[in-house]
Amino acid sequence: MSKPACMVWLPADHRQLGDPGHQMPTLVLGDKYARAVKVGAKAQPVMFPLASPEQVPELLAMVDGVMLTGSPSNVHPSHFNEDVADPSLPLDPERDSLTLTLIRACVSEGVPLLGICRGYQEMNVAMGGSLHQRVHLVPGLNDHREDKTASTDEQYAPTHSLRLVEGSDLHQWAGSTEVMVNSLHGQGVNRLAPGLRATAHAPDGLVESFTVEGARTFAHAMQWHPEWRCWETPFYANIFHAFGQACEARQRQRLALV
């Protein structure tokens, strides 16, 4: 009998979709994230619709990894003791309530964890850090948002360089201490949480990637979007390959305990 595929939990976004006046609550997962897990990590993406924070222990016991996706929504700033700076930007308190609990459980239980964009910001906040709500208004920092008028391919094209910490996993995956990445975010790390170690910086000094110090397994997050056609970029492919390997190790341990 063939080995079952590793299962990676991808929490959904909560959005109101539909024509004005006829919108309905909808759970959303972007294809590019699920496809990166399927192709890049060689694992099966799974969702647990309407999962509650109280269910995290029982659901986490069923999976081999967790990937926190990007999203149009932002982490509610109340989680780092700030008011909402721009009320026009979307929020997703239902996702916040689940993922902030989920992150701490993954770290505690040694479940492979990959955070991307919003997921990167969620990990920092869950561990006790804070965010710049509007990076482009912070003196000394650049505008990291994408051009909304550009095509999707242009938006996800490499935009700025990154300085990778020598000797880090990112350095190993990239094969260099400097790489080019895309940039599609309005928020960013302000205060890095205790227990997180920066592994990459943008030219303006903004932290673009970190790892959880002392983690028992893969526990990395990045502000850019390595999921975008990850199989076409060796650096991105290596990130997902490493995540997939960690999920396989978790699966061997999990099934041995059954």
Secondary structure, DSSP 4 states (H G I P E B T S, - for coil): -PPPPPEEE-PPEEEEESSTT--EEEEE--HHHHHIIIIIS--EEE--TT--GGGHHHHHTT-SEEEEPP-SSB--GGGGT---S-TTS-B-HHHHHHHHHHHHHHHHHT--EEEETHHHHHHHHHTT--EES-GGGSTT-------TTS-HHHHTS--EEEEEPTTSHHHHHHTSSEEEE----S-EESSPPTTEEEEEE-TT--EEEEEETT-SS-EEEESS-TTTTGGGSHHHHHHHHHHHHHHHHHHHHHHHH-
